[in-house]
Amino acid sequence: MTEKKNKSQAAGSQGTGRLSLGGSIWIRSGDQNLGGPGRIALLRAVAEQGSITHAAKAYGMSYKAAWDAIDAMNRVAGEPLVERSTGGRGGGSTRLTERGLRLVQRYEQIDAVHQRFLGLVEAAATDLGREFSLLDVINMKTSARNQFNGTVRAVREGAVNDEVELELPGGQRLVAIVPQESSLALGLQTGLSAMALIPSSNVLIATGLDGFKVSARNQLSGTVEQLRPGAVNAEVDVALAGGTRLVATITQSSVQQLGLAPGVAVTALVKATDVVLAVLA
């Protein structure tokens, strides 16, 4: 069983006061600590040196301290991680068991993921001038061009589907129609952080909607920021309130008919059934 010790801490870099994060992975067996980075490094040294004496020397500790640590790991693990053989021309040797080798390899894999995560989260977590959002840090990779992080503000239950209202950072709101079974599985409730995914092909662009009523539940006001023309279709980047960006894929003829260009005010229309919601597991 692995458990991440909550040792992440903010520390000022000397001379700059810049905050940073640090942390370590510890492995537990039941309610006992099996080992962290220090003990795993010792096991790695044993595997490389073939001797507890040489491993302790390479690691910069006494033989007794090294042996006590290894003996404790063997007991907590429930089976030997290190074993000694006697006899032979060299007078015997010490090596890791198969389980010990697998433990070191697995720890290194987990620690690599942990360090990568700390690197991803550091900038957002240590910027005290803005709200922290884990969804922003993870930045899910999906085929949907539009990914909006927001907060659930309302969940209206229906007989089959639920209507979920998500507030975006700029204050605009998205409505999603979610099957009730999915709503329950996601644990959707007021105040929960969630991500809305919308394929760019499901975004319609309109101009001059004042005085007109449309059936699309989501009507997001913004300004054309950039056009990327293609052979048939064009991608339209729309800047929404609060710094949120939205991408729509429409035909080149629609670009011309609507007179789209950077700076033109537009309304992005999205049907509630085309909005997919995701939450952290």
N, C-alpha and C positions, 0 to 999 in steps of 0.2 A: 504494500500500500504506500502511495506517495502522498506527501502533504507539503504544501508550500508554506514555509514559515513566513509569517507576516513581518518580515524584517525590512521591507522597503522603507526607505527613509529619505527625507529631503536634507541635502547638505549643501552649504554654500561653498563654491569653488573659491579658493584663496585669491583675494585681490579683485574678484569680479562679483561675488555674491550670487552667482548663478546657481539655481537649484538643480539638483540631479537626483536620480533614483538609483538605489542599489537593492539587491536582494539575493537570497540563497535558497536552493532547493534542499529539503531534508527528507529522508526516507524513514518511515516508521514501520514497526511491526507491532500491531496491537497498540498499546499505549506507551511503548518504549521507542526511544530514538535509536535507529540502526546506524545512521551516519549522514553527514552532510559533505560539503566540498572537501574538507580536510581529510576525513576518513577515506573518502573515495580516492583522493589523490594518493593516500598511503597504499591502498590496494593496488592502484595502478603502478606505483613504484615497486611493489613486491613482484608484480607480473613482469616488469622490465628488468629488475635486478636479480630475481631468483633467490633472494635471501632477505630475511627480515633485518639482519644487521646492516646490509648494504642499502636496503630501502630506507631504514631509519636515518642513516648517514646522508643519503641523497635528499631526504625530506627535511633534514635539519632537526632531528629529535633523538632522544635517547632510545636505546634498544628496549628498555623496560616500558617506556611510554608507548612505543610502537606495539610491543607485544600485548600490553594491557588493552589497547584499542582494538587490536585484531581479535583477541580473546572475547572481548565484549561483543563485537560484531558477530562472531561465530555463535555465541549463546543466543543473542537476540534474533538472529536469522532462523534459528531452529535447525540449521544444518551448516556444516563447515563451508566457509567462503575461502579459507586459506588452509592448506594442508602441507605437512612436512614429510619428506621421505628421508630415510637414513641409509647409511652404507654407501657402497660404490667408491670409485676412485676419488671423487671429490668430497667424500664424507657426507653426502646428503644435500638436499636442496629444499627450498620452499616455493610453492607455486599456488596460483589461484585454482580453485575447483571450477568445474564447468558453470556452476551457479554463480560463483564469484565473478567470473569473466562476463557472464550475461548481465550481472548487476552493474558492473562498471560501464559496460557498453550502453545499457539502457539509461543510466544516470547521465551519461554524456549527451545522449540524444535529447533527453528531457531538458537538461540544462541549456542546451543550444536554443531550444524553443523558448525557454524562459528568458534568456538574455535578449533574444530577438523581440519578445513581447515588451520587455522593459524599454528597449530602444524605441519601439513604436509608441509607447504610452508616455514616454518621458516629456516630450515637448508640450503635449496637451495637459499633462498632469501638473507640471511645474509652472505653467502660465497662470498665475493667480488673478490675472486681470480678466479672465473669461471663464464661463461655466465649463465644467468638465463633463464630457460625454464619451462613454466607452464605445458607443456606436460609431462616433466620428473616428476614433482611433482605429477600430477594426477595419473600417472602410471596406465592407464586403465586396467581393468581386463577383458580379453576376452579369448576364447578358443585357439586363435592363440598363439603359443609359442614364436614367434618372433615379437617383437614390436620395431620399429626403429623410433626415433624422428629425424626429419631433416627439411630441408628448400627447398621449391619448387624453382628450378632454371630455369625451362622451361615448358611451356605448349604449345604443338603443336596440333592445332585443326584439326579434321578430319570430314568427312561427318556424321559419326555416333558416333565414339569414339574419345576421346582426348588422347594424349600421354603425360604423366606427368613425369618429371624428378625430383627426390628428392635427394638432397645431404645429406649424412650422416656425423656425426661429424668427422669421420676419413678421409673425402675427397672422399670416394667411392660414387658412384651414383646408385640409383635404378630407374628403369623405370616401370611405371604402366600404363596399358591401362584402361581408365575409360570411361564409357558411358557419352556422352556429357551432357545429362540431369543431371547426378550425378555431373559432373564437375561444372556445373553452380550452382547447389544446394549447393555445398560445398564452392563455391566462390574461386576455385583454381586459383591462380595467382602467378607470380614470387615474391619471398620474403616471402611468407606465411609459417608459421610453420605448419607442418603436421606430422602425424604418419602413418607409413607403417606397415600393419599387414600381416604376412605370416605364415600359418600353417606349422609346421615342416615336415609334410608328403609331402609338395609341394617343398621341397628343395632337389635337387639332388647333390650328391658329386662326383667329378671327380678328377683324378690325371693325371699328364703328358699330359696336354692339349696343350702344346706348339706346334705350327704348325698345329693345328686342328681348324676347324671352326664349331661352333655349333649354332643352331637356337635360343637358349635361350638368351633373351636380357640382362639379368642380370647375370654377371659372377664376383663373389666376391672372391677375393683371400684372403686366410687366412691359419691358421695352426691349426691342430687338438689339442684341449686343453684337452679334456676328452672323454672317451667312457663309456657309461652305457649299458652293454649288457642285453638283455631280452631273453625270450624263443624263439622268432621268430625274432623280430626286435631289433635294437640297436639305442640308441640316441647318436648322435655325436655332441659335442660342438666344434664350430669353432671360434677361435679368429681372428677377422678382424682388419684392421688398425684402429687406434684411440681408441682402447679399446672396440669396439663394439663386442658383442657376438651374435652368430647365432646357432640355434639348428636344426639338420636334423634327421629325423627318416628314417633309411634304414634297409635292411635285414641283418642278421648276415652273410649270404654268401657273400654279397657285401663288408662287412667289411674285410672279409678274402681275397677276390679277389683283393681288392684295397690295401691291406697291411696297413690298417689304424692303427695308434698308436699315442699317444701323441707326438707332434713335427713334424709330417708329413705335408708337404705343400699340400694344396688341393685347389680346386676351387668349390665354391658353386654356383649352377646354379638354377635360378628361372625364370620361364616364366613371362612376363610382365602382362599377364592376371590373374596370381595367386597372384598379389599384391593388397591388399585392402588399400585404403587411408582413413584416418579419420582426422577431424579437430575439434577444440573447437567450440561448438555452440555459 
